[in-house]
Amino acid sequence: MAMGTLTVLTLAGTTVMTYTASNTKTAARSKGDETTFALSEAALNDAMSVLASPTNDPLEPTLLPSTEATASTTTYENSTVKWWGTLDRSKAVWTISALGLSANPAGPSLAPIRRLMTAKVFVTPTVTQPLNNLSWDY
């Protein structure tokens, strides 16, 4: 009877430990996914800020790097973001790609977590641009 009870308790304890370890890994991976997604969103915002700057012409095809190989790269808290874009001048549409890369929580020898976002940004050209400083209107 004691051996049967001991066997059942051992199996239950092993099952609980395996379940807990599995949930810990899943939670760490989920956190890594969310972090990397937020990083790629930040990279997309970086590219959009370049297009939205009043000193830049958003219809200039060389305004953003054109490929991942030439992408702008920034490091945030031991993670990397890259962004680049291509302009379809006939439609006045930028296709911006943003890539977030962060370390895999399952181990440093594993491939990093990658999240790629793509956005289409429509450029509406204006004939006149408002002045940046309204004091010049006086």
C-alpha positions as CSV (number, residue, x, y, z in Angstrom):
1,M,0.0,0.0,0.0
2,A,2.8,2.4,0.9
3,M,4.6,1.6,-2.4
4,G,1.4,2.4,-4.4
5,T,0.9,5.7,-2.6
6,L,4.6,6.6,-3.1
7,T,4.3,5.8,-6.8
8,V,1.2,7.9,-7.2
9,L,2.7,10.9,-5.3
10,T,5.9,10.6,-7.3
11,L,4.0,10.7,-10.6
12,A,1.8,13.6,-9.4
13,G,4.9,15.6,-8.3
14,T,6.7,14.9,-11.6
15,T,3.7,16.0,-13.6
16,V,3.4,19.2,-11.6
17,M,7.1,20.0,-12.1
18,T,6.9,19.3,-15.8
19,Y,3.8,21.4,-16.2
20,T,5.3,24.3,-14.3
21,A,8.5,24.2,-16.3
22,S,6.6,24.1,-19.5
23,N,4.4,27.1,-18.5
24,T,7.6,29.1,-17.4
25,K,9.1,28.6,-20.9
26,T,5.9,29.5,-22.6
27,A,5.5,32.6,-20.5
28,A,9.1,33.7,-21.3
29,R,8.6,33.1,-25.0
30,S,5.3,35.0,-24.9
31,K,7.0,38.0,-23.2
32,G,9.8,37.9,-25.8
33,D,7.2,37.9,-28.6
34,E,5.4,40.9,-27.1
35,T,8.7,42.8,-26.6
36,T,9.8,42.1,-30.1
37,F,6.5,43.1,-31.5
38,A,6.7,46.4,-29.6
39,L,10.3,46.9,-30.9
40,S,9.2,46.5,-34.5
41,E,6.4,48.9,-33.9
42,A,9.0,51.4,-32.6
43,A,11.0,50.9,-35.7
44,L,7.9,51.6,-37.8
45,N,7.4,54.8,-35.9
46,D,11.0,55.8,-36.5
47,A,10.5,55.5,-40.2
48,M,7.3,57.4,-40.1
49,S,8.9,60.2,-38.2
50,V,11.5,60.6,-41.0
51,L,8.6,60.9,-43.5
52,A,6.7,63.3,-41.4
53,S,9.6,65.7,-40.7
54,P,8.8,69.1,-42.2
55,T,12.4,69.4,-43.4
56,N,12.1,66.2,-45.6
57,D,10.3,65.8,-48.9
58,P,8.3,62.6,-48.5
59,L,8.2,62.0,-52.2
60,E,12.0,61.7,-52.3
61,P,12.7,58.0,-53.1
62,T,16.1,58.0,-51.3
63,L,14.7,59.4,-48.0
64,L,14.6,55.9,-46.4
65,P,17.0,53.0,-46.9
66,S,15.6,50.7,-49.6
67,T,16.6,47.2,-48.4
68,E,17.1,45.3,-45.2
69,A,20.9,45.2,-46.0
70,T,21.0,49.0,-46.0
71,A,18.4,49.5,-43.2
72,S,18.7,52.0,-40.4
73,T,19.6,50.1,-37.3
74,T,19.0,51.1,-33.7
75,T,19.6,49.2,-30.4
76,Y,17.1,49.4,-27.6
77,E,17.8,47.5,-24.3
78,N,19.9,44.7,-25.8
79,S,17.5,44.4,-28.7
80,T,17.8,45.6,-32.3
81,V,15.4,47.3,-34.7
82,K,15.8,47.8,-38.4
83,W,13.6,49.8,-40.8
84,W,13.6,50.5,-44.5
85,G,11.1,51.5,-47.2
86,T,10.4,51.8,-50.9
87,L,8.4,54.5,-52.6
88,D,6.0,53.9,-55.4
89,R,6.1,57.4,-56.8
90,S,3.3,56.9,-59.3
91,K,0.9,56.1,-56.5
92,A,2.6,58.2,-53.8
93,V,2.8,55.3,-51.5
94,W,5.6,54.2,-49.2
95,T,5.9,50.6,-48.3
96,I,7.8,50.6,-44.9
97,S,9.2,47.4,-43.3
98,A,10.2,47.3,-39.7
99,L,12.1,44.4,-38.1
100,G,12.4,43.8,-34.4
101,L,15.1,41.3,-33.1
102,S,15.5,40.3,-29.5
103,A,17.3,37.5,-27.7
104,N,15.5,34.2,-27.4
105,P,14.7,33.6,-23.7
106,A,15.1,29.8,-24.2
107,G,18.8,30.3,-24.6
108,P,21.5,32.4,-26.2
109,S,22.5,29.7,-28.6
110,L,19.0,29.7,-30.3
111,A,18.0,32.1,-33.1
112,P,16.7,35.5,-31.9
113,I,13.0,36.3,-32.0
114,R,12.1,38.2,-35.2
115,R,9.0,40.2,-35.8
116,L,8.5,41.9,-39.2
117,M,5.9,44.6,-39.7
118,T,5.0,46.2,-43.0
119,A,2.9,49.3,-43.5
120,K,1.7,51.2,-46.5
121,V,1.9,55.0,-46.0
122,F,0.0,57.2,-48.5
123,V,1.6,60.6,-49.2
124,T,-0.7,63.5,-49.9
125,P,1.3,66.2,-51.5
126,T,0.2,69.8,-50.8
127,V,0.8,72.7,-53.1
128,T,1.6,75.0,-50.2
129,Q,3.1,74.1,-46.9
130,P,2.2,76.0,-43.7
131,L,5.1,77.8,-42.1
132,N,6.8,75.9,-39.2
133,N,7.0,79.1,-37.1
134,L,3.8,81.2,-37.1
135,S,5.7,84.3,-36.0
136,W,6.7,84.8,-39.7
137,D,3.0,85.5,-40.5
138,Y,3.1,88.9,-38.7
